[in-house]
Amino acid sequence: MESEQRFRAMFEQADVGIVEYTLDGRVQQVNQKFCDLVGYSQSELLALSYTDITHLDDRAANDAYLRQLFAGEIQTYSIEKRYLRKGATGEQEVTWVHLRVSLVRRSTGEPQSLLAIVTDISARKKAARALKESERRFRAIFNLAFGFITILSPQGKIEQANQTVLDFAGVQLADMVNCPLWETPWWKASRQHQKRLQQAIATPDSDC
């Protein structure tokens, strides 16, 4: 009895969502954290299955892992997936979670239920999307710039070059990456200038 009370306290007070499903995917019990994460009350969730709250595009991957789990090929699995969260006015919103699922077995070894630990990763996904968009915008400006722009390693080797540079030299970026700047086509006209550039990169505080 005492151990059951301890389990229930841990279940309800956990800072991650916890949900137990029947073997056919129906919600059996959930903690409040999971309810908050998906926007449904406990009573509403008990009438749903995991497919009801899983984004359509993520259901096939989830089902494939479950088949492996039931076949005994894996003991547990972890995935990132999208839940369809119930919004304040009843509309569905997409929220990203990290899900870790394991099979709960009876003392006889027979499968009894599925236990999922759910962590909200929406903020991380949003930040990743914002970073990707920022990089896309930077790349567009970088490539449209009329002047020659190159990004160098501390050793003076090319890591990035804008499209203007590449078009002028008639080369692909892959042909320029890791090439020392002073050995690029637009510096080869003067050996003296090549040498001065190499020295300037090697000693950035110099007057070369």
C-alpha positions as CSV (number, residue, x, y, z in Angstrom):
1,M,0.0,0.0,0.0
2,E,2.8,2.4,1.0
3,S,4.7,1.6,-2.2
4,E,1.6,2.3,-4.3
5,Q,1.2,5.7,-2.6
6,R,4.9,6.5,-3.3
7,F,4.4,5.6,-7.0
8,R,1.3,7.7,-7.2
9,A,3.0,10.7,-5.7
10,M,5.9,10.3,-8.1
11,F,3.5,9.8,-11.0
12,E,1.6,13.0,-10.2
13,Q,4.5,15.2,-9.2
14,A,6.9,14.3,-12.1
15,D,8.0,17.3,-14.1
16,V,7.5,15.3,-17.3
17,G,4.3,13.9,-18.9
18,I,3.6,10.3,-18.0
19,V,0.9,8.3,-19.8
20,E,0.0,4.6,-19.6
21,Y,-1.7,3.0,-22.6
22,T,-3.5,-0.3,-23.0
23,L,-1.9,-2.6,-25.5
24,D,-4.3,-1.5,-28.2
25,G,-3.2,2.2,-27.7
26,R,-6.1,3.5,-25.5
27,V,-5.2,6.0,-22.7
28,Q,-5.3,4.2,-19.4
29,Q,-3.9,6.8,-17.0
30,V,-2.1,10.1,-17.2
31,N,-0.5,12.6,-14.9
32,Q,-1.4,16.3,-14.8
33,K,1.8,17.3,-16.6
34,F,0.7,15.3,-19.6
35,C,-2.8,16.8,-19.5
36,D,-1.2,20.3,-19.5
37,L,1.0,19.3,-22.4
38,V,-1.7,18.1,-24.7
39,G,-4.5,20.5,-23.5
40,Y,-7.0,17.8,-22.6
41,S,-8.5,16.9,-19.2
42,Q,-7.9,13.5,-17.7
43,S,-11.5,12.4,-18.5
44,E,-11.2,13.6,-22.1
45,L,-7.9,11.6,-22.6
46,L,-9.4,8.4,-21.2
47,A,-11.7,8.4,-24.2
48,L,-8.8,8.7,-26.7
49,S,-6.1,6.6,-28.1
50,Y,-2.5,7.7,-28.9
51,T,-3.4,8.0,-32.6
52,D,-6.1,10.6,-31.8
53,I,-3.5,13.0,-30.4
54,T,-0.6,12.1,-32.8
55,H,0.1,14.1,-35.9
56,L,-1.0,12.2,-39.0
57,D,2.5,12.4,-40.5
58,D,4.1,10.8,-37.4
59,R,1.8,7.9,-36.9
60,A,3.5,5.5,-39.3
61,A,6.9,5.9,-37.6
62,N,5.3,5.5,-34.2
63,D,3.5,2.3,-35.3
64,A,6.7,0.8,-36.7
65,Y,8.4,1.2,-33.4
66,L,5.4,-0.4,-31.6
67,R,5.6,-3.4,-33.9
68,Q,9.2,-3.9,-33.0
69,L,8.4,-3.5,-29.3
70,F,5.7,-6.1,-29.4
71,A,7.9,-8.5,-31.4
72,G,10.6,-8.3,-28.7
73,E,13.1,-6.8,-31.2
74,I,13.6,-3.8,-28.9
75,Q,13.0,-3.2,-25.2
76,T,12.2,0.5,-25.5
77,Y,12.3,3.3,-28.1
78,S,12.7,7.1,-28.2
79,I,11.4,9.4,-30.9
80,E,10.6,13.0,-31.5
81,K,7.0,13.5,-32.7
82,R,4.2,15.9,-32.9
83,Y,1.1,15.9,-30.7
84,L,-2.1,17.6,-31.7
85,R,-2.7,19.8,-28.7
86,K,-6.2,21.0,-27.8
87,G,-6.1,24.8,-27.9
88,A,-7.9,27.2,-25.6
89,T,-10.8,27.5,-28.0
90,G,-10.9,23.8,-29.0
91,E,-8.7,24.1,-32.1
92,Q,-5.8,21.7,-32.6
93,E,-2.3,23.0,-32.3
94,V,0.9,21.2,-33.1
95,T,3.4,20.7,-30.2
96,W,6.7,18.8,-30.4
97,V,7.6,16.2,-27.8
98,H,10.3,13.7,-27.1
99,L,8.7,10.4,-26.3
100,R,10.3,7.4,-24.6
101,V,8.1,4.2,-24.6
102,S,8.6,0.9,-22.9
103,L,6.5,-2.2,-22.4
104,V,5.2,-3.0,-18.9
105,R,5.1,-6.7,-18.3
106,R,3.2,-8.8,-15.8
107,S,5.1,-11.0,-13.3
108,T,4.5,-13.9,-15.8
109,G,6.4,-11.9,-18.5
110,E,3.3,-11.2,-20.6
111,P,2.8,-7.7,-21.9
112,Q,0.5,-5.6,-19.7
113,S,0.6,-2.0,-20.9
114,L,2.7,0.7,-22.6
115,L,4.3,3.4,-20.5
116,A,5.4,6.7,-22.1
117,I,7.6,9.4,-20.7
118,V,6.9,12.7,-22.6
119,T,9.0,15.8,-22.6
120,D,7.9,19.1,-24.3
121,I,10.5,20.2,-26.8
122,S,8.5,22.8,-28.6
123,A,10.7,25.7,-27.5
124,R,13.8,23.9,-28.8
125,K,12.2,23.2,-32.1
126,K,11.0,26.8,-32.4
127,A,14.5,28.0,-31.8
128,A,15.9,25.6,-34.4
129,R,13.4,26.8,-37.0
130,A,14.3,30.5,-36.2
131,L,18.0,29.7,-36.5
132,K,17.4,28.0,-39.8
133,E,15.4,30.9,-41.1
134,S,18.1,33.3,-40.0
135,E,20.7,31.3,-41.8
136,R,18.6,31.2,-44.9
137,R,18.2,35.0,-44.9
138,F,21.9,35.5,-44.2
139,R,22.8,33.2,-47.1
140,A,20.5,35.1,-49.5
141,I,22.1,38.5,-48.6
142,F,25.6,36.9,-48.6
143,N,25.1,35.5,-52.2
144,L,23.4,38.6,-53.6
145,A,26.2,41.0,-52.4
146,F,28.0,42.5,-55.4
147,G,31.4,42.6,-53.7
148,F,33.7,39.7,-53.1
149,I,33.0,38.1,-49.7
150,T,34.8,35.1,-48.2
151,I,34.8,33.6,-44.8
152,L,38.1,32.3,-43.7
153,S,39.4,29.9,-41.1
154,P,42.1,31.3,-38.7
155,Q,44.7,29.8,-41.0
156,G,43.4,31.8,-44.0
157,K,41.6,28.9,-45.7
158,I,38.2,29.5,-47.4
159,E,35.2,28.2,-45.5
160,Q,32.5,30.1,-47.4
161,A,32.5,32.4,-50.5
162,N,29.6,34.4,-52.0
163,Q,28.2,33.7,-55.4
164,T,29.8,36.8,-56.9
165,V,33.3,35.4,-56.0
166,L,32.4,32.0,-57.4
167,D,31.0,33.4,-60.6
168,F,34.1,35.6,-61.1
169,A,36.4,32.7,-60.7
170,G,34.2,30.2,-62.6
171,V,34.4,27.6,-59.9
172,Q,32.1,25.8,-57.5
173,L,32.2,26.3,-53.7
174,A,33.4,22.7,-53.2
175,D,36.5,23.5,-55.3
176,M,37.3,26.4,-53.1
177,V,36.7,25.1,-49.6
178,N,40.0,24.6,-47.6
179,C,41.9,26.5,-50.3
180,P,44.2,29.2,-48.9
181,L,42.9,32.6,-49.9
182,W,46.2,33.6,-51.5
183,E,46.1,30.6,-53.8
184,T,42.7,31.5,-55.3
185,P,42.4,32.6,-59.0
186,W,41.9,36.3,-58.3
187,W,45.2,36.5,-56.3
188,K,47.4,34.5,-58.7
189,A,48.1,37.5,-60.9
190,S,50.8,38.8,-58.6
191,R,53.2,36.6,-56.6
192,Q,54.2,39.6,-54.5
193,H,50.6,40.3,-53.6
194,Q,50.0,36.6,-52.8
195,K,53.0,36.7,-50.4
196,R,51.9,39.9,-48.7
197,L,48.3,38.5,-48.3
198,Q,49.7,35.3,-46.7
199,Q,51.8,37.3,-44.3
200,A,48.9,39.6,-43.4
201,I,46.7,36.6,-42.5
202,A,49.5,35.0,-40.5
203,T,50.1,38.2,-38.6
204,P,46.9,40.2,-38.5
205,D,48.4,43.1,-36.6
206,S,51.1,43.7,-39.2
207,D,51.1,46.5,-41.8
208,C,51.4,44.0,-44.7
